[in-house]
Each structure stands twice: as structure tokens, then as C-alpha cells.
Amino acid sequence: MEKSERILSPVKKTRSGIALPHLKGTAEMKTIPFVPERITVPMSQHIGAPCSPVVAVNDHVFVGTKIGETNAPVSAPIHSGVSGTVTAIISKDVAGRKCEFVEIESDGKMEKDPEIKPYPVKNKTDLITAARLCGLVGLGGAGFPTHIKLNPPENAEIDTLIVNGAECEPYITSDYRECMENYDDVLEAIYLIKDILKLKKVVICIEKNKPSAIKRLYSMATDRRDKDDTVKLMRLPTMYPQGAEKVLIYSATGRVLPMGKLPSDVGCIVMNVTSLGTLYRFINTGMPLVSKRITFDGTAVKSPKNILLPIGTKISDVMAFAGGVSEDYEKILMGGPMMGMCVTNPESPVEKRNNAILVMSPEKPTVSTPCIRCGRCATHCPMNLTPARVEAYNRQGMTEKFSELNVNLCMECGSCSYICPAKRPLTQVMRVAKATLRRR
């Protein structure tokens, strides 16, 4: 290390959150590659307008060939993760809306598109263009296009980059492995963005239960290029949902992100470590976002792994490659056990924004009992909401009260349902309440 410096503690500590079991059995397992015989790539993998296919059936594509694009500003292009032949373009309903899929049969060669070359970045325009050409979106959450994130409104005074390495959900270790395996890419991306955007501060945030990653990230903060000492490492309490955007901003800067606002409105850009590594790899090689590291784990998984696979790989292929799962498995989660979405069809493909596949064994059925008014859901809510009251109003049909209770602040972290001794479906009710307000 070039120098020694103090590791920061949170500027502000949230009064809530919950302590979860870590269950990160794959933390020290190196990522292994997997290429399936066929991928099915959805044209909607991000917030904003979906892409339209720019290839036709029987077209030959390479790794990195663009297969989906749109002119809409809030969007991101989509590329092939294998070389091979386009065998079908399918349109079907997904979650209530129509989505197109490009099916590609791999030739097993994994030949790189001959037009791919490094994309040097010398200024802000280059950086924004690189993020869009890469097809980069938020890789651990909602999939917000990164080029929009790096290009806030002119009146926004951005002074801080917050690097999210918290990875606070049980089981998931994909970002942790990025820190351990692609340290140099993350390092270069941090200093490139810092210099080009002329940021006053970079805060690298990580929970204290990851000592090996802390050592790696600390060396970023003490790099010889940090002459003005603007890059800092912050060690966060091991408390879920520490990695949520609003919570992270509050911990790192003490700033409160108002309802309906973006991090840029409080002077911040938030990027997770895998997004940073992916962006630098595109700048350095020209290879866009075509693959994703996912943690494959869960109570029904026989051999947990961290796997690097082409985007569009079917869950069933991942299950077979990883050594199978228990035949009596109950559910598949895309994401973590707290905020992950249940997948009903194992033929569903992995998307850019997915970081884990969890396959879970049957659990003992839980029975909801009447609310005992203990207040735990409110005490542990990171947004200071009162889920039990929202549920009561929903049950009584008093939906006009939802806006008064600020239900749109809910990040659907699941803390209220997890902590409720009566096992009330509080998170589901909060989703219903938010949907009700959207319809209005």
C-alpha cells in the first residue's frame, strides 16, 4: 500500500434494518465459465424503452454483435453473448406486456465480432457514449441505463461517486467475486470516472463482514493516484438492506434522497463494483456487456457455484450445468431471498440485471395470525414507514390513505414481512398499495 489512511465509518446510521444470516458459502469459490448450446435474449432488460431486434432469422452473429437497439433516450443496446446463428425471433407476453426474444444457437466457437476494438475515453462525452455502446445498466437492481446515470441534468451539482460493494442479501457473492477477480478493472474505472467528472469525493462502501474484499478495496483508496485524498473506503455495519440506494447515500453522505428523486438530485452517482468493472473492460477491449456472473445457490442446490454465463442463458441449462437440484424443490428465485422475484418457468433466461439464481427446497408452511400491534415492522423499516397501518387501510378499503403514508418510498426490501411475528404479508401489501397509487 502506498500510504495508510483511516477507514471511514458511516456519516449517518439508519435507525433500522435487520440482521440476516449471511449464508455466503460461495464467497471463496472462483467463477467458472459456462456456454450453453442456445441462448434466448429478451429485448427488454432495463428501465425504459425496450429494444427492437436488428437481426433476422438465419443471420450469423459473433460474441459482441449488436442484436437489439432503439433510438429512445432511456434504453441500452443488447448484444449477443455467443457466436452462432439466429434461429428465431419470438414475441410473447411477460409480466403483462409484450416482449420480443432473439434465440441464437451457439456454434461453440465463441468468436469475437471483428468490429470490436478498444474505445478510448478522454472526456465526459466519450464516457457517456462508452456506457451506452457497452449496453451497460445497473447490474444488481432495476437496470437503470448507466449512460443516463453518468449524464445528469446540467443544473445537477455532482460531487460524489458512491461505489456499492455492500452486497447485503444472503447467498449472493457475485459482486464480492468481482472485487477479488477483477480488482484492476474496478480500480481503473473508479479513477477514470473521478478524473473525467472532476468529483470531489469517492466513497467505496462495503459491509464489515467481507475482510478480504475490504483489503482489496482499501488499496484502491490508498492508490498513488489519489494525491488529493478524495477516494475513501467506508466500512458499513452488517445490516440489511445496507446496499439499497437510499440507505447507501444516507450512510455515505448523510443526505436524504427525497421520494421520486434520483441520486443526482442530491449530488451523487451510485454504481456497484460489477458495473464499474464492466465499463472499464469495454473501454479497454471494446467488448460490450454480453455475459453476467451469477451466484447459483439455495437450499435445493447440490453444488453451489459462481458462474459466468452469456446473457440469455436459460435457468434450466444453469441447473443442469451446476450439477442439478433436489427433485422436490419448491421455488426458483431470480435474485436474493429478500428482494428476488419468484420465477415460475425454469426456461426463463438470465438478464443483465440478475446477479443470482436461488433454488429453494420446500419450507414449513407459515400461517398468518392477527396483527399484535408490536410495531416491529415500523421499527425495522429503513424508510420509516408503517406497513401494518398500510395493511389495515388496504383491508378496510381506505386506499385514499396510501399517499398520506408515503407508500411510494417503500423499496420492497422485505424487512417488514421478515420481522413480523404474526407472519403478515406486509411486503406484498406494500406492492399493492404502490400499484394502486400508480393507477390513480
C-alpha positions in Angstrom: 0.0 0.0 0.0 1.2 3.5 -0.9 0.1 5.1 2.3 -2.1 4.5 5.3 -5.4 6.2 6.0 -8.4 5.9 8.2 -11.2 3.7 7.1 -14.4 5.8 7.4 -17.4 5.0 9.4 -20.9 5.9 8.2 -21.7 9.6 8.2 -25.2 8.8 9.3 -26.5 5.5 10.6 -30.0 4.3 9.8 -32.1 3.6 12.8 -33.5 0.4 11.3 -32.7 -2.7 9.2 -32.5 -6.3 10.2 -29.7 -8.8 10.9 -29.8 -11.7 8.4 -27.9 -14.9 8.2 -25.1 -14.4 5.6 -25.2 -17.9 4.0 -22.4 -16.9 1.6 -20.9 -20.3 1.0 -19.7 -19.4 -2.5 -17.7 -16.4 -1.3 -14.3 -18.1 -1.9 -15.4 -20.1 -5.0 -13.7 -18.8 -8.1 -16.0 -18.0 -11.0 -16.3 -20.8 -13.6 -17.4 -20.1 -17.2 -20.4 -21.8 -18.9 -21.5 -21.5 -22.5 -24.9 -23.2 -23.3 -25.9 -24.6 -26.7 -28.6 -22.0 -27.1 -29.5 -18.6 -25.6 -32.8 -16.7 -25.7 -32.1 -13.0 -25.2 -35.0 -10.7 -24.2 -35.2 -7.3 -25.8 -36.3 -5.6 -22.5 -33.7 -5.9 -19.8 -33.7 -2.4 -18.4 -35.8 0.5 -17.2 -37.0 2.5 -20.2 -38.0 1.6 -23.8 -37.4 -2.0 -24.9 -35.1 -2.7 -27.9 -36.2 -4.0 -31.3 -34.3 -6.8 -32.9 -31.7 -5.6 -35.5 -31.0 -9.2 -36.8 -33.1 -11.6 -38.7 -33.6 -15.4 -38.6 -30.6 -17.3 -40.2 -28.2 -14.3 -39.6 -24.8 -15.2 -38.3 -23.7 -13.3 -35.2 -20.5 -13.2 -33.1 -19.8 -12.5 -29.5 -20.5 -8.8 -29.1 -22.7 -8.4 -32.2 -25.5 -6.0 -31.6 -28.8 -7.7 -31.8 -31.2 -5.2 -30.2 -31.4 -1.4 -30.4 -33.8 1.6 -30.0 -33.5 5.3 -30.5 -35.3 6.0 -27.2 -33.0 8.0 -24.9 -33.7 5.9 -21.8 -32.6 2.5 -23.1 -29.5 0.4 -23.7 -28.5 -1.8 -26.7 -28.3 -5.6 -26.4 -25.6 -7.8 -27.8 -25.1 -11.5 -28.4 -23.1 -13.5 -25.8 -22.3 -16.3 -28.2 -21.3 -16.8 -31.8 -23.7 -18.7 -33.9 -27.0 -18.5 -35.9 -30.2 -16.6 -35.1 -32.8 -19.4 -35.2 -35.9 -17.5 -34.1 -37.4 -14.1 -33.1 -40.2 -14.7 -30.6 -42.8 -12.3 -29.2 -44.7 -13.2 -26.1 -46.3 -11.7 -23.0 -44.1 -11.3 -20.0 -45.5 -9.8 -16.8 -48.4 -8.3 -18.6 -46.6 -6.8 -21.5 -45.3 -8.0 -24.9 -41.6 -8.6 -25.2 -39.5 -9.9 -28.1 -36.8 -12.5 -27.7 -33.9 -13.3 -30.1 -33.0 -17.0 -30.0 -29.4 -17.9 -31.0 -27.9 -21.3 -31.5 -24.2 -21.4 -30.5 -21.6 -22.8 -32.8 -19.3 -23.4 -29.9 -16.5 -21.3 -31.3 -17.2 -18.1 -29.2 -15.7 -16.0 -32.0 -15.4 -12.3 -31.2 -17.1 -9.8 -33.5 -14.3 -8.5 -35.8 -15.5 -4.9 -35.4 -14.8 -4.9 -31.7 -11.9 -2.7 -30.6 -11.0 -0.6 -27.6 -12.9 2.6 -27.0 -10.6 5.3 -25.6 -12.2 7.7 -23.2 -10.8 11.2 -23.0 -13.7 13.4 -21.9 -17.2 13.2 -20.4 -18.9 12.8 -23.8 -16.7 9.8 -24.5 -17.5 8.3 -21.1 -21.3 8.6 -21.6 -21.0 7.2 -25.2 -18.9 4.3 -23.9 -21.6 3.4 -21.3 -24.3 3.4 -23.9 -22.4 1.4 -26.5 -21.5 -1.1 -23.9 -25.2 -1.7 -23.2 -24.5 -1.1 -19.5 -27.3 -0.9 -17.0 -27.4 -1.2 -13.2 -26.3 -4.8 -12.7 -27.7 -5.5 -9.3 -31.1 -3.8 -9.3 -33.7 -2.3 -11.5 -31.5 -2.0 -14.6 -31.3 1.8 -14.9 -29.2 2.7 -18.0 -25.7 3.8 -16.9 -25.2 6.4 -19.6 -28.2 8.3 -18.2 -26.7 8.0 -14.7 -23.4 9.4 -15.9 -25.1 12.3 -17.7 -27.3 14.1 -15.1 -29.1 17.4 -15.8 -26.9 20.5 -16.3 -28.1 22.0 -13.1 -27.2 19.0 -11.0 -24.0 19.5 -9.0 -22.5 16.1 -8.8 -19.7 15.9 -6.2 -19.6 12.3 -5.0 -19.3 8.8 -6.6 -20.6 6.1 -4.2 -19.2 2.6 -5.1 -21.6 0.0 -3.9 -19.9 -3.2 -2.7 -22.3 -3.9 0.2 -24.0 -7.0 -1.3 -26.1 -7.3 1.8 -28.5 -10.1 0.8 -27.9 -13.7 1.9 -26.3 -16.2 -0.6 -25.2 -13.6 -3.2 -21.4 -13.3 -3.8 -21.2 -12.1 -7.4 -20.0 -8.6 -6.6 -17.6 -10.0 -4.0 -16.0 -12.1 -6.7 -15.7 -9.1 -8.9 -13.7 -7.4 -6.2 -11.5 -10.4 -5.8 -11.1 -11.4 -9.5 -11.3 -8.2 -11.4 -9.8 -5.8 -9.0 -7.7 -3.9 -11.6 -10.8 -3.1 -13.8 -12.8 -1.7 -10.8 -9.7 0.3 -9.7 -9.2 1.9 -13.2 -12.9 2.7 -13.6 -13.1 4.5 -10.3 -10.1 6.8 -11.1 -11.2 7.3 -14.7 -14.7 8.5 -13.6 -13.3 10.5 -10.8 -10.9 12.4 -13.1 -13.3 12.9 -16.0 -16.3 14.1 -13.9 -14.0 16.1 -11.6 -15.6 14.6 -8.5 -14.7 15.9 -5.1 -15.1 12.6 -3.3 -15.4 8.9 -4.0 -16.7 6.7 -1.2 -16.2 2.9 -1.6 -18.8 1.2 0.6 -18.6 -2.3 1.9 -20.0 -4.2 4.8 -17.6 -5.2 7.6 -18.2 -8.9 7.1 -16.1 -9.1 4.0 -12.5 -8.7 5.3 -10.8 -10.0 2.1 -12.7 -7.5 -0.1 -12.1 -4.7 2.4 -8.3 -5.3 2.0 -8.7 -5.1 -1.8 -10.9 -2.0 -1.8 -8.7 -0.3 0.8 -5.8 -0.4 -1.6 -8.0 1.5 -4.1 -8.4 4.3 -1.6 -4.6 4.4 -1.0 -3.6 4.2 -4.6 -0.7 6.6 -5.6 -3.1 8.4 -8.0 -5.2 9.6 -5.1 -2.9 12.6 -4.4 -5.7 14.8 -3.2 -7.1 12.1 -0.9 -10.6 12.1 -2.3 -11.0 8.3 -2.5 -12.1 6.8 0.8 -13.2 3.4 2.0 -16.2 3.2 4.3 -16.9 0.1 6.4 -20.6 -0.3 6.9 -22.4 -2.2 9.6 -23.6 -5.7 8.5 -27.2 -4.8 8.4 -29.8 -5.5 5.7 -30.7 -3.5 3.5 -27.4 -1.6 3.7 -26.8 -1.8 0.0 -30.1 -0.2 -1.0 -29.5 3.1 -2.9 -31.3 5.4 -0.5 -29.7 3.8 2.6 -26.3 3.8 1.0 -26.5 7.5 0.1 -27.6 8.3 3.6 -24.8 6.3 5.2 -22.1 7.6 2.9 -23.0 11.3 2.8 -25.8 12.0 5.3 -28.0 13.2 2.5 -31.6 12.1 2.3 -32.9 11.1 -1.2 -36.5 12.5 -1.4 -39.3 10.4 -2.8 -39.4 10.4 -6.6 -35.9 11.9 -6.9 -32.7 10.4 -8.4 -29.3 10.3 -6.7 -28.1 13.1 -9.0 -30.7 15.4 -7.2 -28.6 15.1 -4.1 -25.2 15.3 -5.8 -24.4 11.6 -6.0 -23.8 8.9 -8.6 -24.1 5.3 -7.3 -22.5 2.4 -9.1 -21.9 -1.1 -8.0 -18.5 -2.7 -8.4 -19.5 -5.0 -11.2 -20.9 -2.1 -13.2 -17.6 -0.3 -12.8 -15.6 -3.3 -13.9 -17.8 -4.0 -16.9 -17.5 -0.3 -18.0 -13.7 -0.4 -17.9 -13.5 -3.7 -19.7 -15.5 -2.2 -22.6 -13.2 0.9 -22.7 -10.1 -1.3 -22.6 -11.3 -4.1 -25.0 -14.4 -2.9 -26.8 -16.4 -6.0 -25.7 -19.9 -4.9 -24.6 -22.0 -6.4 -21.8 -22.6 -9.9 -23.1 -22.2 -12.1 -20.0 -23.0 -12.0 -16.4 -21.6 -13.6 -13.2 -24.4 -15.1 -11.1 -24.3 -16.9 -7.8 -26.1 -20.3 -8.1 -27.1 -21.4 -4.7 -30.0 -22.2 -2.4 -31.3 -24.9 -0.1 -32.1 -27.2 -3.0 -28.8 -26.8 -4.9 -26.5 -29.7 -4.7 -23.3 -27.9 -5.7 -23.4 -24.1 -5.3 -21.2 -22.1 -7.7 -20.3 -18.7 -9.1 -20.9 -18.9 -12.9 -20.0 -16.6 -15.7 -22.6 -17.2 -18.5 -23.9 -15.5 -21.6 -26.9 -13.2 -21.0 -29.9 -15.1 -22.3 -28.9 -18.5 -20.8 -31.9 -20.4 -19.6 -32.2 -21.2 -15.9 -32.7 -24.9 -16.7 -29.4 -25.0 -18.5 -27.7 -23.4 -15.5 -29.3 -26.0 -13.2 -28.0 -28.9 -15.4 -24.5 -27.4 -15.7 -24.2 -26.9 -12.0 -25.0 -30.5 -11.2 -28.7 -30.4 -10.7 -31.0 -29.6 -7.8 -33.3 -31.6 -5.5 -36.2 -33.0 -7.3 -38.7 -31.7 -4.7 -37.5 -28.1 -5.0 -40.3 -25.6 -4.3 -39.3 -22.4 -6.0 -36.7 -20.6 -8.1 -35.7 -17.0 -7.2 -34.0 -14.7 -9.6 -32.0 -12.6 -7.1 -31.7 -12.8 -3.4 -34.2 -14.3 -0.9 -35.4 -10.9 0.3 -35.9 -8.9 -3.0 -35.6 -11.6 -5.6 -38.5 -12.4 -7.9 -40.1 -15.9 -8.0 -39.7 -17.5 -11.4 -42.4 -19.9 -12.4 -40.7 -21.2 -15.6 -37.2 -22.7 -15.5 -36.9 -21.9 -19.2 -36.7 -18.2 -18.3 -33.4 -16.5 -19.4 -30.8 -14.7 -17.3 -30.9 -10.9 -17.9 -28.3 -8.2 -17.4 -29.7 -7.1 -14.1 -29.7 -10.6 -12.5 -26.9 -11.5 -10.1 -28.2 -14.8 -8.6 -30.4 -17.8 -9.1 -31.6 -19.4 -5.9 -33.4 -22.8 -5.9 -35.1 -23.4 -2.7 -36.5 -26.6 -1.0 -40.0 -26.7 0.4 -40.4 -24.8 3.7 -42.7 -25.4 6.6 -45.9 -23.5 5.8 -46.5 -20.3 7.7 -49.9 -19.2 8.9 -50.7 -15.5 9.2 -52.3 -14.6 12.5 -53.9 -11.3 13.5 -51.6 -8.3 13.9 -50.5 -7.9 17.6 -49.5 -4.2 17.1 -46.0 -4.8 18.2 -44.6 -2.1 15.9 -41.7 -4.2 14.7 -42.5 -3.6 11.0 -42.2 0.2 11.6 -39.2 0.0 13.8 -37.2 -2.0 11.3 -38.4 -0.2 8.1 -35.4 1.6 6.6 -37.8 4.2 5.1 -39.6 4.9 8.4 -42.9 3.6 7.1 -45.7 1.9 8.9 -46.6 -1.3 6.9 -49.1 -2.6 9.4 -51.1 0.6 9.1 -51.0 0.4 5.3 -52.2 -3.2 5.5 -55.1 -2.2 7.8 -56.2 0.6 5.4 -56.0 -1.8 2.5 -58.1 -4.4 4.3 -60.7 -1.7 5.1 -60.7 -0.4 1.5 -59.4 3.0 2.6 -56.9 3.3 -0.2 -57.1 7.1 -0.3 -54.9 7.0 2.8 -51.9 5.4 0.9 -50.4 8.7 -0.2 -50.6 10.1 3.3 -48.5 7.2 4.5 -45.8 7.7 1.8 -46.0 4.2 0.4 -44.1 5.2 -2.7 -41.0 5.4 -0.5 -41.2 1.6 0.0 -38.2 -0.1 -1.7 -39.9 -3.6 -1.2 -36.9 -4.8 0.8 -39.0 -7.4 2.6 -37.8 -6.4 6.1 -41.3 -5.9 7.4 -42.5 -9.4 6.4 -39.3 -11.0 7.7 -39.6 -9.4 11.1 -43.3 -9.7 11.6 -44.1 -12.3 14.4 -47.7 -12.7 13.0 -46.3 -13.5 9.6 -48.5 -10.9 7.9 -47.8 -10.5 4.1 -46.8 -6.9 4.6 -44.4 -6.5 1.7 -47.0 -7.8 -0.8 -49.5 -5.3 0.6 -47.0 -2.5 0.1 -46.6 -3.5 -3.5 -50.4 -3.5 -3.9 -50.6 -0.1 -2.3 -47.9 1.3 -4.7 -49.6 -0.2 -7.7 -52.9 1.4 -6.5 -51.3 4.8 -6.4 -49.7 4.3 -9.9 -53.1 3.5 -11.4 -54.5 6.7 -9.9 
